[in-house]
């Protein structure tokens, strides 16, 4: 007899409806853990740490997935929060293997959360500098560098007139001594990063456009064979001597 194996979709054990999940997505990780553990206690179930990680991901994959890989749960945030809640905060008791239960302090919090979720009155948590989980940290690193460049910061603070040639060089990560092939690759890579992120950060696109309009001659010289100082600005050459 031939058996077939079907991959059934994973579903939360504790969150019952789409409306409930939509409300739970607004909670911080700590409050979501309190709600999950509290609901599981009402159901007579103890969730292990692995199951707790899975529940957080199933309820809010946008926040609890691996960076750039939404189909996989990321355990780091839940592990950190659960450890703090079982330790210094006194919000959980139990163990990773046997499962967690709420303390007297967190039971009061759960009662409030349960009521807010039921009447759909949960206020969305506003995390400071929250990471964008739709992109990997590796992809986000060059974007963060561009946001810290003098050209971007000057434009962000309304000091466009202060942007100078060295800001163009810093933006693209090149100098007048950079080999043409290296300069070509760096400029190409930075332009690709800007193209990928300018829809969510229009200021970045403006910064690139301003630099290339104002210093078109600099870009041209960098992409051509490295010439003598007579072909460059006197400021750049005097600094290199």
C-alpha positions in Angstrom: 0.0 0.0 0.0 1.4 3.3 -1.1 1.2 6.3 1.3 1.4 9.9 0.4 2.6 12.7 2.6 0.9 16.1 2.5 2.4 19.3 3.8 -0.4 20.9 5.8 -0.1 24.6 6.5 1.0 25.6 10.0 -1.6 27.3 12.0 -1.5 28.9 15.5 -2.7 26.7 18.4 -3.8 29.7 20.4 -5.0 32.4 18.0 -8.4 31.5 16.7 -9.6 34.1 14.2 -8.1 36.5 11.6 -9.5 39.4 13.6 -7.8 38.2 16.7 -4.5 37.8 14.8 -4.8 41.3 13.4 -5.0 42.7 17.0 -2.2 40.5 18.2 0.1 41.9 15.5 0.0 45.3 17.2 1.5 43.9 20.4 5.2 44.2 21.4 7.0 40.9 21.6 6.8 40.9 25.4 3.1 41.5 25.5 2.5 38.9 22.7 4.4 36.3 24.8 2.2 37.1 27.8 -0.9 36.7 25.7 0.2 33.4 24.1 1.3 31.9 27.4 -1.9 33.1 29.1 -4.2 31.8 26.4 -2.3 28.4 26.4 -2.9 28.2 30.2 -6.6 28.7 29.7 -6.5 25.8 27.2 -4.6 23.6 29.7 -1.5 23.5 27.6 2.1 24.4 28.4 4.2 25.7 25.5 7.9 24.9 25.3 10.3 27.6 24.2 10.4 26.2 20.6 6.6 26.3 20.5 6.5 29.8 21.8 8.9 30.9 19.0 6.7 29.2 16.5 3.5 30.8 17.8 5.1 34.3 17.7 6.1 33.7 14.1 2.7 32.3 13.1 0.9 35.3 14.6 3.3 38.0 13.4 5.7 36.7 10.7 6.5 40.3 9.7 8.2 40.8 13.0 9.4 37.4 14.0 10.8 36.0 10.7 14.4 35.8 9.7 15.6 39.0 8.0 14.9 38.6 4.3 13.4 35.1 4.7 9.8 35.5 5.9 9.1 31.7 5.5 11.4 30.9 8.5 10.9 32.0 12.1 13.7 33.9 13.9 14.1 32.7 17.5 16.5 35.4 18.7 14.1 38.1 19.8 11.7 35.6 21.5 14.6 33.9 23.3 15.9 37.2 24.6 12.5 38.4 25.7 11.5 35.1 27.3 14.8 35.0 29.2 14.3 38.6 30.5 10.7 37.8 31.5 11.6 34.7 33.4 14.5 36.4 35.1 14.7 40.0 36.2 11.1 41.0 35.1 9.4 38.2 36.9 6.7 37.7 34.3 7.2 34.0 33.6 8.0 30.9 35.5 8.8 27.4 34.2 11.5 26.2 31.9 12.3 25.9 28.2 11.5 22.2 28.2 8.6 21.9 30.5 6.9 25.1 29.4 6.1 28.5 30.8 3.3 29.8 32.9 2.4 33.4 33.9 3.2 34.9 37.3 0.8 36.9 39.4 2.2 40.1 37.9 1.8 38.9 34.3 -1.6 37.4 34.9 -3.0 40.9 35.6 -1.4 42.1 32.3 -2.9 39.1 30.4 -6.4 39.9 31.7 -6.0 43.5 30.3 -4.6 42.3 27.0 -7.3 39.6 26.6 -10.0 42.3 27.0 -8.3 44.7 24.6 -7.9 42.0 21.9 -11.5 40.9 22.4 -12.9 44.4 21.8 -10.3 45.2 19.1 -8.9 48.1 21.0 -5.2 47.2 21.0 -2.8 50.2 20.5 0.0 49.4 18.1 3.4 49.2 19.7 5.9 51.7 18.3 9.4 50.2 18.5 12.4 52.6 18.2 14.4 52.1 15.1 12.7 48.8 14.3 14.4 46.7 11.7 12.8 46.1 8.4 12.3 42.3 8.3 11.6 42.2 4.6 15.3 42.7 3.7 18.4 41.0 5.0 20.9 42.8 7.3 23.5 42.3 4.5 21.4 44.2 2.0 20.5 46.9 4.5 24.1 47.7 5.5 25.1 49.7 2.4 21.8 51.7 2.7 22.6 52.6 6.3 26.0 53.8 5.2 24.5 56.1 2.6 22.2 57.6 5.2 25.2 58.6 7.3 27.1 60.3 4.4 27.6 64.1 4.6 25.7 64.6 1.4 22.6 62.8 2.8 22.8 64.5 6.2 23.3 68.0 4.7 20.3 67.5 2.4 18.2 66.2 5.2 18.9 69.3 7.3 18.3 71.8 4.5 22.0 72.6 3.9 22.0 71.6 0.2 24.2 74.6 -0.7 27.0 73.2 1.6 27.4 70.0 -0.5 30.9 69.9 -2.0 33.0 67.6 -4.3 34.3 65.6 -1.4 30.8 64.7 -0.4 30.3 63.1 -3.9 33.5 61.0 -3.4 32.4 60.0 0.1 28.9 59.0 -1.1 30.4 56.6 -3.6 33.3 55.5 -1.5 36.0 56.5 -3.9 39.0 58.9 -4.0 41.0 60.4 -6.8 43.5 57.6 -6.3 40.9 54.8 -6.8 41.6 52.7 -9.9 39.1 53.2 -12.7 37.8 49.6 -12.6 37.3 49.8 -8.8 35.6 53.2 -9.1 33.3 51.9 -11.8 32.2 49.0 -9.6 31.7 51.1 -6.5 29.7 53.7 -8.4 27.6 51.0 -10.0 26.9 49.3 -6.7 26.0 52.5 -4.9 23.6 53.4 -7.8 22.0 50.0 -7.4 21.5 50.4 -3.7 19.9 53.8 -4.2 17.6 52.4 -6.9 16.5 49.6 -4.5 15.8 51.9 -1.6 14.7 55.3 -3.0 11.0 54.2 -3.1 11.0 54.0 0.7 13.5 56.8 1.1 13.0 59.5 -1.6 15.6 61.7 0.1 18.3 59.2 -0.9 17.3 59.4 -4.5 17.4 63.2 -4.3 20.9 63.1 -2.8 22.2 60.9 -5.6 20.5 63.1 -8.3 21.9 66.3 -6.8 25.4 64.9 -6.5 25.4 63.6 -10.1 23.9 66.9 -11.5 26.3 69.1 -9.6 29.4 66.9 -10.0 28.9 65.3 -13.4 32.5 66.2 -14.4 33.8 64.3 -11.3 31.9 61.2 -12.2 33.1 61.4 -15.7 36.7 61.7 -14.8 36.5 58.9 -12.3 35.1 56.5 -14.9 37.6 57.5 -17.5 41.3 56.5 -17.3 42.9 58.2 -14.2 44.4 61.4 -15.5 46.8 63.9 -14.2 46.1 66.6 -11.6 45.5 69.1 -14.4 42.3 67.3 -15.2 40.9 67.5 -11.7 39.8 70.2 -9.4 42.6 72.2 -7.7 41.2 71.4 -4.3 41.3 67.7 -4.8 44.8 67.7 -6.3 46.3 70.0 -3.7 44.9 67.6 -1.0 46.6 64.6 -2.7 50.0 66.2 -3.0 
